[in-house]
Amino acid sequence: MAVLEPGRIVLKIAGREGGRYAVVMENPKEGFVLISGPKSITGVKRRKCSIFHVEPTEHSLAAGTDEQLEKEWKNSGLIQKLGIKIPEKRNAKQAKPRPRAGAAKQKEEKK
């Protein structure tokens, strides 16, 4: 049994996504492995990662597309078991309407 086979859940131990869980998507090649969270569940986007920056767990899911992985995470019950906090979706900041450059002067002139 390979430790980092496709579908194995790993914990990222280094990098900006350190401390988050991901799923191995492909077998390791030349010291790197393709992982995905997916971002909507664990906050880890699909990327190539060094095998030295991940730690395998005893859990596994069926590897597939990010949509399939999202369903697998929700149906497996591992979100609660591993204590994963699902990131909130951010709304784009709504720009406040700015007054025109001459609007302040026009108000002063009217007074």
C-alpha positions in Angstrom: 0.0 0.0 0.0 1.4 3.4 -1.0 1.1 6.0 1.6 0.2 8.9 -0.8 -2.1 7.1 -3.2 -5.0 9.1 -4.9 -7.8 9.8 -2.5 -5.7 9.8 0.7 -6.5 12.8 2.9 -3.3 14.7 4.0 -2.6 17.5 6.3 -0.5 20.3 4.9 2.3 21.1 7.4 4.1 23.9 5.5 3.2 26.9 3.4 0.4 29.4 3.4 -2.1 26.5 3.7 -0.4 24.9 6.6 -2.7 23.2 9.0 -5.4 22.5 6.4 -6.6 19.2 5.0 -6.4 18.2 1.3 -6.9 15.1 -0.9 -4.2 13.6 -3.0 -5.3 13.6 -6.7 -2.4 11.8 -8.4 0.5 9.5 -7.4 3.7 11.3 -6.4 6.1 12.1 -9.3 9.6 13.4 -8.8 9.0 14.4 -5.2 5.7 16.3 -5.8 2.1 15.3 -5.5 -1.1 17.0 -6.9 -3.5 17.9 -4.1 -6.9 19.6 -3.9 -9.1 20.6 -0.9 -11.3 21.6 -2.7 -11.1 25.3 -1.8 -14.8 25.6 -1.0 -14.5 23.0 1.8 -11.0 23.2 3.2 -9.5 26.3 1.7 -6.8 24.5 -0.3 -6.9 25.0 -4.0 -5.7 22.4 -6.5 -1.9 22.6 -6.7 1.3 20.7 -6.9 2.9 20.3 -3.5 6.1 18.8 -2.2 5.7 15.4 -0.5 7.7 16.8 2.4 5.0 19.4 3.0 2.2 17.0 3.6 1.4 14.4 6.3 -0.9 11.5 5.4 -3.8 10.6 7.6 -5.7 7.3 7.9 -8.7 8.7 6.1 -9.4 8.6 2.3 -12.0 9.6 -0.2 -12.6 8.8 -3.8 -10.5 11.2 -5.9 -12.2 13.0 -8.8 -13.2 16.5 -9.7 -13.6 19.3 -7.1 -17.4 19.0 -7.3 -17.2 15.2 -6.6 -14.7 15.8 -3.8 -17.1 18.4 -2.2 -19.9 15.8 -2.2 -17.6 13.2 -0.8 -16.5 15.5 2.1 -20.1 16.3 3.0 -21.3 12.7 2.8 -18.4 11.2 4.7 -18.8 13.1 8.0 -15.1 13.9 8.1 -15.7 17.6 8.2 -17.0 17.4 11.8 -14.7 14.6 12.8 -11.5 16.5 11.7 -12.9 19.8 12.9 -12.7 21.5 9.5 -14.0 25.1 9.4 -15.6 25.7 6.0 -14.5 29.1 4.7 -17.2 31.7 4.2 -17.8 32.9 0.7 -16.8 36.6 0.4 -19.0 39.1 -1.4 -17.2 41.6 -3.5 -17.0 45.0 -1.7 -19.7 47.2 -2.9 -18.2 50.5 -3.9 -19.7 53.6 -2.3 -20.7 56.2 -4.8 -18.1 58.9 -4.6 -19.1 62.5 -5.1 -17.8 64.3 -8.1 -14.8 66.5 -7.7 -16.7 69.7 -8.2 -19.8 68.7 -6.1 -18.4 70.1 -2.8 -17.7 73.5 -4.5 -21.2 73.6 -6.0 -22.7 73.0 -2.5 -20.7 75.8 -1.0 -21.7 78.2 -3.8 -25.4 77.5 -3.3 -25.2 78.5 0.4 
